[in-house]
Amino acid sequence: MATNKELLAKGVKYLFGALPMMFIGPSLMYNAFMNKHTNWHYLILVIGCAVCITSVFLAFKGIKTMTDALFNDKQ
């Protein structure tokens, strides 16, 4: 079982992983919508949506891990 400090660090790592994706995903989606005349439009749009969904998942997991580390007294 991980200690509270290790769980807190793990949660922060998840949040730092989600942070760049929060900017990359919408940028990819914007690029896809601005370049509808190319053949790569749908592929870039799907990748952008996947990056956004992954960002939300990692942010949720990071916040959940941090709250478990801060408020769980079962150690």
LOMARDO-859543 format. One record per residue (C-alpha): x, y, z. Coordinates in steps of 0.02 Angstrom, whole numbers. Layout:
N
@c1: X c2: Y c3: Z
...
This chain:
75
@c1: 0 c2: 0 c3: 0
@c1: 68 c2: 170 c3: -48
@c1: 89 c2: 305 c3: 82
@c1: -8 c2: 467 c3: 75
@c1: 142 c2: 564 c3: 12
@c1: 169 c2: 441 c3: -132
@c1: -16 c2: 447 c3: -178
@c1: -13 c2: 636 c3: -177
@c1: 139 c2: 636 c3: -292
@c1: 53 c2: 513 c3: -407
@c1: -100 c2: 625 c3: -417
@c1: 7 c2: 776 c3: -458
@c1: 91 c2: 676 c3: -597
@c1: -78 c2: 636 c3: -672
@c1: -126 c2: 819 c3: -668
@c1: 38 c2: 872 c3: -748
@c1: 7 c2: 743 c3: -884
@c1: -167 c2: 812 c3: -915
@c1: -112 c2: 994 c3: -922
@c1: -28 c2: 995 c3: -1094
@c1: -169 c2: 889 c3: -1165
@c1: -293 c2: 1022 c3: -1112
@c1: -212 c2: 1139 c3: -1237
@c1: -160 c2: 1017 c3: -1373
@c1: -332 c2: 937 c3: -1394
@c1: -431 c2: 1096 c3: -1430
@c1: -290 c2: 1158 c3: -1542
@c1: -301 c2: 1000 c3: -1646
@c1: -490 c2: 1015 c3: -1656
@c1: -477 c2: 1197 c3: -1710
@c1: -348 c2: 1149 c3: -1842
@c1: -463 c2: 1012 c3: -1907
@c1: -611 c2: 1130 c3: -1923
@c1: -507 c2: 1263 c3: -2011
@c1: -438 c2: 1139 c3: -2138
@c1: -596 c2: 1054 c3: -2199
@c1: -532 c2: 1055 c3: -2377
@c1: -395 c2: 927 c3: -2341
@c1: -413 c2: 739 c3: -2333
@c1: -343 c2: 731 c3: -2156
@c1: -488 c2: 829 c3: -2080
@c1: -579 c2: 683 c3: -1997
@c1: -421 c2: 597 c3: -1935
@c1: -357 c2: 755 c3: -1849
@c1: -531 c2: 787 c3: -1777
@c1: -539 c2: 611 c3: -1703
@c1: -364 c2: 628 c3: -1631
@c1: -410 c2: 797 c3: -1555
@c1: -567 c2: 725 c3: -1476
@c1: -469 c2: 577 c3: -1407
@c1: -338 c2: 693 c3: -1332
@c1: -476 c2: 798 c3: -1249
@c1: -561 c2: 645 c3: -1177
@c1: -394 c2: 577 c3: -1113
@c1: -357 c2: 745 c3: -1034
@c1: -522 c2: 746 c3: -939
@c1: -494 c2: 566 c3: -883
@c1: -318 c2: 602 c3: -820
@c1: -374 c2: 759 c3: -730
@c1: -515 c2: 665 c3: -645
@c1: -399 c2: 523 c3: -596
@c1: -270 c2: 645 c3: -530
@c1: -394 c2: 740 c3: -424
@c1: -469 c2: 578 c3: -359
@c1: -297 c2: 511 c3: -313
@c1: -253 c2: 673 c3: -225
@c1: -414 c2: 675 c3: -125
@c1: -387 c2: 493 c3: -76
@c1: -213 c2: 538 c3: -15
@c1: -274 c2: 689 c3: 83
@c1: -434 c2: 622 c3: 160
@c1: -406 c2: 435 c3: 179
@c1: -357 c2: 388 c3: 357
@c1: -353 c2: 199 c3: 337
@c1: -164 c2: 190 c3: 345
